[in-house]
């Protein structure tokens, strides 16, 4: 079939030839009117995020490439964030861009084809973050036992917030709850949740714990909680985070990075808050134990006071004086015995010593007829008894100590030590005494 069939062929151009803009406008009207509701399946490639917030990309298959754009306002409508290599199904409308003479698919919805690619990407990211230690148990922080201020990061319109608040009010109504709103699904949700966590960490006065909650859904619905920026924001939060995302079987990377993983939003409220009924029961038990303990202490003190009041010391204080007097008398008698015995023993020791001293006394020797002679020049204090005539000269004055009295004499002659003239000398001494001569006579 001839594609030019029906078109008048002219050898000469008509007088009213349309311009490029007019032709493009006709094409635009024709294309956009016919392709206003289009579904396209293919692989995402050449993703570029502009500073304006728009995302430029291309959808390709083995036969062709279709350029596409996601306007900034349409990003929240996407189920997943566009990434190179992702197999998707897109919905939108074909638009013609006259300034360049091109056409593109304006995308307003995007879904992943199956979960294989998402799961593979999830495993790679999990391995990377786990190697960095973001999921290590050592990084987990304990939750406060009695939180006063709780920040909840979630969508205000979601059922997760309702379930969380209902459970929290039943268990711990004393806590103040601050809702930090954020989208929890779709393209760009991860960045919003990360920013909401940062805002919750900067609240003043500071909160005690942050609850990150969302209802259940498919892997695609929960994909925002598997994106790296959000996972890092959870791990680096200065406030402990409890993550209750999805149902019990749903495990996201944000759950692994949180300080505590809850199975559901309801379980997150349970893990954060103490049970007031259990606390009241515990307080009641403690009150009973305290009351019983005080009664026991009062009874014990009363018993002790009664024993003290009936004590002999208070009933008859004089017995203390009598008892002490008896003790003093006993000690006095014992002390007298000890003193008397000590004196007697001292007296005996003194008599024994006197006997020994008397036995060796020079006076006792003199009493037996002996005498001691010394030179008068030495004096009494420095006198040295004479044991030899050697050194004595005639005329030396002598003093002789007898048992009774002293004799003062003068040497007339000194004989050698042969004993021949000793008697004469002695006679001369005795003669001096008989004559009654003075010490000064020769």
C-alpha positions as CSV (number, residue, x, y, z in Angstrom):
1,X,0.0,0.0,0.0
2,X,1.4,3.4,-1.0
3,X,1.7,5.5,2.2
4,X,1.3,8.6,0.0
5,X,-2.1,7.4,-1.3
6,X,-4.7,10.1,-1.0
7,X,-2.2,12.9,-1.0
8,X,-2.3,15.0,-4.1
9,X,1.0,15.0,-5.9
10,X,2.1,18.3,-7.3
11,X,5.1,19.1,-9.4
12,X,4.8,22.6,-8.1
13,X,4.3,23.6,-4.4
14,X,0.9,24.9,-3.5
15,X,0.5,28.6,-2.8
16,X,-0.3,28.0,0.9
17,X,2.5,25.7,2.1
18,X,2.3,25.3,5.9
19,X,5.2,26.1,8.1
20,X,7.0,23.8,10.5
21,X,5.1,25.0,13.5
22,X,1.8,24.4,11.8
23,X,2.8,20.9,10.7
24,X,4.1,20.1,14.2
25,X,0.9,21.5,15.7
26,X,-1.1,19.1,13.5
27,X,1.1,16.2,14.5
28,X,0.8,17.2,18.2
29,X,-3.0,17.4,18.0
30,X,-3.1,14.0,16.2
31,X,-0.7,12.2,18.5
32,X,-1.7,13.5,21.8
33,X,-5.4,13.0,21.0
34,X,-4.8,9.4,20.0
35,X,-2.2,8.5,22.7
36,X,-3.7,10.2,25.7
37,X,-3.9,7.0,27.8
38,X,-0.9,4.7,27.1
39,X,0.6,1.7,29.0
40,X,4.2,0.9,28.1
41,X,6.4,-2.0,29.3
42,X,10.2,-1.8,29.1
43,X,13.5,-1.3,30.8
44,X,14.3,2.0,32.4
45,X,17.5,3.7,31.1
46,X,19.3,7.0,31.1
47,X,17.7,8.3,34.3
48,X,18.5,12.0,34.9
49,X,17.2,13.9,37.9
50,X,17.1,17.6,37.1
51,X,17.5,20.4,39.6
52,X,13.9,21.4,39.0
53,X,12.7,18.1,40.5
54,X,11.7,16.5,37.1
55,X,13.1,13.1,36.2
56,X,14.1,12.4,32.6
57,X,14.5,8.8,31.4
58,X,13.9,6.5,28.5
59,X,11.9,3.2,28.2
60,X,13.5,0.7,25.8
61,X,13.0,-2.8,24.6
62,X,14.8,-4.8,21.9
63,X,13.1,-2.9,19.1
64,X,12.9,0.8,20.1
65,X,13.5,3.5,22.7
66,X,10.8,5.8,24.0
67,X,11.9,9.0,25.8
68,X,9.9,9.8,28.9
69,X,9.6,12.4,31.6
70,X,8.2,12.3,35.2
71,X,7.1,15.8,36.2
72,X,7.9,16.8,39.7
73,X,4.3,16.8,40.7
74,X,3.8,13.3,39.4
75,X,6.7,11.7,41.4
76,X,4.6,11.0,44.5
77,X,2.2,9.0,42.3
78,X,4.9,6.4,41.3
79,X,5.1,3.2,43.2
80,X,8.8,3.0,42.9
81,X,11.8,5.3,42.2
82,X,12.9,5.1,38.6
83,X,16.4,3.5,38.3
84,X,18.5,2.3,35.4
85,X,18.0,-1.4,34.5
86,X,14.6,-1.7,36.2
87,X,11.9,-3.6,34.3
88,X,8.7,-1.5,34.7
89,X,5.2,-0.9,33.4
90,X,4.5,2.8,32.9
91,X,1.3,4.7,32.3
92,X,1.0,8.1,30.8
93,X,0.3,10.1,27.7
94,X,2.4,10.8,24.7
95,X,3.3,14.5,24.3
96,X,4.9,16.3,21.4
97,X,7.5,18.9,22.3
98,X,7.4,21.4,19.4
99,X,10.6,23.3,20.1
100,X,12.6,20.2,19.4
101,X,10.2,18.3,17.2
102,X,10.3,15.3,19.5
103,X,7.8,13.3,21.4
104,X,8.0,11.8,24.9
105,X,5.9,9.8,27.3
106,X,4.7,11.9,30.2
107,X,4.6,9.2,33.0
108,X,2.2,9.4,35.9
109,X,2.4,5.8,37.1
110,X,5.1,3.3,37.3
111,X,5.3,-0.3,38.6
112,X,8.0,-2.9,38.7
113,X,7.6,-5.9,36.5
114,X,7.7,-8.8,39.1
115,X,9.9,-8.7,42.2
116,X,13.0,-10.4,40.9
117,X,14.9,-7.2,40.1
118,X,13.8,-5.5,43.3
119,X,14.8,-8.5,45.4
120,X,18.2,-8.7,43.8
121,X,18.8,-5.0,44.4
122,X,17.6,-5.4,48.0
123,X,20.0,-8.3,48.6
124,X,22.9,-6.2,47.2
125,X,22.1,-3.2,49.3
126,X,21.6,-5.3,52.4
127,X,25.0,-6.9,51.9
128,X,26.7,-3.6,51.5
129,X,25.1,-2.0,54.5
130,X,25.6,-5.1,56.7
131,X,29.3,-5.0,55.8
132,X,29.4,-1.4,57.1
133,X,27.9,-2.5,60.4
134,X,24.6,-0.7,60.1
135,X,22.7,-3.7,61.3
136,X,25.1,-4.8,64.1
137,X,23.5,-5.6,67.4
138,X,26.2,-3.5,69.2
139,X,24.7,-0.4,67.7
140,X,21.2,-1.0,69.1
141,X,20.2,1.3,72.0
142,X,17.8,0.4,74.8
143,X,14.4,2.1,74.8
144,X,13.5,4.4,77.7
145,X,11.3,2.5,80.2
146,X,8.8,5.4,80.7
147,X,8.8,7.7,77.6
148,X,7.3,11.1,78.1
149,X,7.5,12.4,74.5
150,X,7.1,10.1,71.5
151,X,7.5,11.2,67.8
152,X,5.7,9.2,65.2
153,X,6.9,9.4,61.6
154,X,4.2,8.2,59.3
155,X,1.4,9.3,57.0
156,X,-1.3,11.2,58.9
157,X,-3.9,9.6,56.7
158,X,-2.8,6.0,57.1
159,X,-4.4,3.4,59.3
160,X,-1.0,2.7,60.9
161,X,-1.2,6.0,62.9
162,X,-4.7,5.1,64.1
163,X,-3.6,1.7,65.3
164,X,-0.5,3.1,67.0
165,X,-2.3,5.8,68.8
166,X,-5.2,3.6,69.9
167,X,-2.8,1.0,71.4
168,X,-0.7,3.7,73.0
169,X,-3.6,5.5,74.6
170,X,-4.7,2.2,76.1
171,X,-1.3,1.4,77.6
172,X,0.4,4.7,78.4
173,X,-1.8,7.7,78.0
174,X,0.6,9.9,79.9
175,X,3.0,10.2,76.9
176,X,2.9,13.2,74.7
177,X,2.8,12.2,71.0
178,X,4.1,14.4,68.2
179,X,3.2,13.3,64.7
180,X,5.8,14.1,62.1
181,X,4.0,13.7,58.7
182,X,5.6,12.1,55.7
183,X,4.6,10.1,52.7
184,X,5.4,6.4,53.2
185,X,5.0,5.1,49.7
186,X,6.1,6.0,46.2
187,X,8.9,7.7,44.5
188,X,10.5,10.3,46.8
189,X,9.0,8.9,49.9
190,X,12.3,7.6,51.2
191,X,13.8,11.1,51.1
192,X,10.7,12.5,52.9
193,X,10.8,9.9,55.6
194,X,14.5,10.5,56.1
195,X,13.9,14.3,56.4
196,X,11.0,13.6,58.9
197,X,13.3,11.5,61.1
198,X,15.9,14.3,61.1
199,X,13.1,16.8,62.1
200,X,12.0,14.5,64.9
201,X,15.6,14.4,66.2
202,X,15.7,18.2,66.3
203,X,12.5,18.7,68.3
204,X,12.7,20.8,71.4
205,X,12.3,19.6,74.0
206,X,13.7,16.4,72.7
207,X,11.6,13.3,72.3
208,X,12.5,10.1,74.1
209,X,11.9,7.7,71.2
210,X,10.8,7.8,67.5
211,X,8.3,5.4,66.0
212,X,8.5,4.7,62.3
213,X,5.3,3.0,61.3
214,X,3.4,2.0,58.2
215,X,0.8,-0.5,57.2
216,X,1.4,-3.6,55.2
217,X,1.8,-3.9,51.4
218,X,3.7,-5.5,48.7
219,X,7.5,-5.3,48.2
220,X,6.9,-2.5,45.8
221,X,4.6,-0.6,48.3
222,X,7.3,-0.9,51.0
223,X,10.2,-0.2,48.8
224,X,10.8,3.3,50.2
225,X,11.9,1.6,53.5
226,X,14.5,-0.3,51.6
227,X,16.2,2.6,50.0
228,X,19.7,3.6,51.2
229,X,19.0,7.2,52.2
230,X,16.2,6.2,54.6
231,X,18.2,3.2,56.0
232,X,21.1,5.4,56.8
233,X,18.9,8.1,58.3
234,X,17.4,5.4,60.7
235,X,20.9,4.1,61.6
236,X,22.3,7.6,62.3
237,X,19.3,9.0,64.3
238,X,20.4,10.5,67.6
239,X,17.1,9.2,69.1
240,X,16.3,5.5,69.5
241,X,13.9,4.3,66.7
242,X,11.3,1.6,66.8
243,X,10.4,0.5,63.3
244,X,6.9,-1.1,62.8
245,X,6.6,-1.4,59.0
246,X,4.1,-3.6,57.3
247,X,2.9,-6.9,58.7
248,X,4.8,-9.6,60.7
249,X,6.2,-11.2,57.5
250,X,7.4,-7.9,56.1
251,X,11.1,-7.2,56.9
252,X,12.6,-4.0,55.4
253,X,16.2,-2.7,55.7
254,X,14.8,0.1,57.9
255,X,13.6,-2.6,60.3
256,X,17.1,-4.0,60.5
257,X,18.7,-0.6,61.0
258,X,16.3,0.4,63.7
259,X,17.1,0.0,67.4
260,X,14.0,-2.2,67.9
261,X,12.0,-4.0,65.2
262,X,8.3,-4.3,65.8
263,X,6.1,-6.7,63.9
264,X,3.3,-4.2,63.2
265,X,2.5,-0.5,64.1
266,X,0.4,-1.9,67.0
267,X,3.4,-3.9,68.2
268,X,5.5,-0.8,67.9
269,X,3.2,1.0,70.4
270,X,3.5,-2.1,72.7
271,X,7.3,-2.1,72.6
272,X,7.6,1.6,73.2
273,X,5.1,2.0,76.1
274,X,4.8,0.2,79.5
275,X,1.4,-1.3,80.3
276,X,-0.2,1.0,82.8
277,X,-2.4,-1.8,84.1
278,X,0.6,-3.9,84.8
279,X,2.3,-0.9,86.4
280,X,-0.7,-0.2,88.6
281,X,-0.7,-3.9,89.7
282,X,3.0,-3.7,90.4
283,X,2.6,-0.5,92.3
284,X,-0.2,-2.0,94.3
285,X,2.0,-5.0,95.2
286,X,4.8,-2.8,96.2
287,X,2.4,-0.7,98.3
288,X,1.2,-3.8,100.1
289,X,4.8,-5.0,100.6
290,X,5.8,-1.5,101.9
291,X,2.8,-1.4,104.2
292,X,3.5,-4.9,105.6
293,X,7.2,-4.0,106.0
294,X,6.4,-0.8,107.9
295,X,4.0,-2.8,110.2
296,X,6.8,-5.4,110.9
297,X,9.3,-2.6,111.6
298,X,6.8,-0.9,113.9
299,X,6.0,-4.1,115.8
300,X,9.7,-4.9,116.1
301,X,10.4,-1.4,117.4
302,X,7.5,-1.7,119.9
303,X,8.8,-5.0,121.1
304,X,12.3,-3.5,121.5
305,X,10.9,-0.6,123.4
306,X,9.0,-3.0,125.7
307,X,12.1,-5.0,126.4
308,X,14.0,-1.8,127.0
309,X,11.3,-0.5,129.4
310,X,11.3,-3.8,131.3
311,X,15.1,-3.9,131.5
312,X,16.5,-4.1,135.1
313,X,18.6,-0.9,134.4
314,X,15.4,1.2,134.0
315,X,13.3,-0.7,136.6
316,X,15.9,-0.5,139.4
317,X,18.9,1.7,138.4
318,X,20.4,1.4,141.9
319,X,21.5,-2.2,141.1
320,X,24.1,-0.7,138.8
321,X,25.7,1.1,141.7
322,X,25.5,-2.0,143.9
323,X,27.0,-4.1,141.2
324,X,29.7,-1.5,140.5
325,X,30.4,-1.2,144.2
326,X,30.8,-5.0,144.5
327,X,33.2,-4.9,141.5
328,X,35.2,-2.1,143.1
329,X,35.4,-3.8,146.4
330,X,36.6,-7.0,144.7
331,X,39.3,-5.1,142.8
332,X,40.3,-3.2,146.0
333,X,40.8,-6.4,148.0
334,X,42.7,-7.9,145.1
335,X,44.8,-4.8,144.8
336,X,45.6,-4.8,148.6
337,X,46.6,-8.5,148.4
338,X,48.8,-7.7,145.4
339,X,50.4,-4.7,147.1
340,X,51.0,-6.5,150.3
341,X,52.5,-9.5,148.5
342,X,54.7,-7.2,146.5
343,X,55.9,-5.4,149.5
344,X,56.7,-8.6,151.3
345,X,58.6,-10.0,148.3
346,X,60.5,-6.7,148.0
347,X,61.4,-6.8,151.7
348,X,62.7,-10.4,151.3
349,X,64.7,-9.4,148.3
350,X,66.1,-6.4,150.2
351,X,67.1,-8.6,153.2
352,X,68.8,-11.1,151.0
353,X,70.6,-8.3,149.2
354,X,71.6,-6.7,152.5
355,X,73.0,-10.1,153.7
356,X,75.0,-10.5,150.6
357,X,76.2,-6.9,150.8
358,X,77.1,-7.3,154.5
359,X,79.1,-10.4,153.7
360,X,81.4,-8.5,151.4
361,X,81.4,-5.3,153.4
362,X,84.9,-3.8,154.4
363,X,83.5,-3.0,157.8
364,X,82.9,-6.7,158.5
365,X,86.5,-7.4,157.5
366,X,87.7,-4.7,159.8
367,X,85.6,-6.1,162.6
368,X,87.6,-9.3,162.4
369,X,90.8,-7.4,163.3
370,X,91.9,-6.1,159.9
371,X,92.6,-2.5,159.1
372,X,93.0,-0.3,156.0
373,X,95.8,2.2,155.6
374,X,96.1,5.0,153.1
375,X,98.2,8.1,152.6
376,X,96.8,11.1,154.3
377,X,97.8,13.2,151.3
378,X,95.2,11.4,149.1
379,X,92.3,12.5,151.2
380,X,89.4,10.4,152.3
381,X,87.5,10.6,149.0
382,X,90.5,9.8,146.8
383,X,92.2,7.4,149.2
384,X,93.8,4.3,147.8
385,X,94.5,1.5,150.3
386,X,98.2,0.7,150.7
387,X,99.1,-2.8,149.7
388,X,102.9,-2.3,149.5
389,X,105.5,-0.2,151.2
390,X,107.1,0.5,147.9
391,X,107.1,4.2,147.2
392,X,106.6,5.3,150.9
393,X,109.2,7.6,152.4
394,X,110.0,8.4,156.0
395,X,107.8,11.1,157.3
396,X,104.8,10.2,155.2
397,X,101.6,10.7,157.1
398,X,99.3,7.7,157.1
399,X,95.7,7.1,158.1
400,X,94.6,3.7,159.3
401,X,91.0,2.7,159.5
402,X,90.1,0.2,162.2
403,X,86.7,-1.4,162.9
404,X,86.2,1.5,165.4
405,X,88.1,4.7,164.9
406,X,91.0,5.8,162.8
407,X,94.8,6.1,163.6
408,X,96.9,8.9,162.2
409,X,100.6,8.1,162.1
410,X,103.9,9.0,160.4
411,X,106.4,6.6,158.7
412,X,109.6,6.4,160.7
413,X,111.4,3.9,158.5
414,X,110.6,1.8,155.5
415,X,112.2,-1.7,155.4
416,X,112.5,-3.8,152.3
417,X,109.8,-6.4,151.9
418,X,111.7,-9.2,153.8
419,X,109.6,-8.9,157.0
420,X,112.5,-8.3,159.4
421,X,111.7,-4.8,160.6
422,X,108.0,-4.8,160.2
423,X,107.5,-5.3,163.9
424,X,109.7,-2.4,164.8
425,X,107.7,-0.1,162.6
426,X,104.5,-1.4,164.1
427,X,105.9,-0.9,167.6
428,X,106.8,2.6,166.7
429,X,103.2,3.2,165.6
430,X,101.9,1.7,168.8
431,X,104.4,3.8,170.7
432,X,103.1,6.9,169.1
433,X,99.6,6.1,170.3
434,X,100.9,5.3,173.9
435,X,102.7,8.6,174.1
436,X,99.7,10.4,172.9
437,X,101.7,12.3,170.5
438,X,100.2,14.5,168.0
439,X,100.2,13.9,164.3
440,X,102.7,16.6,163.9
441,X,105.5,14.9,166.0
442,X,108.2,12.9,164.3
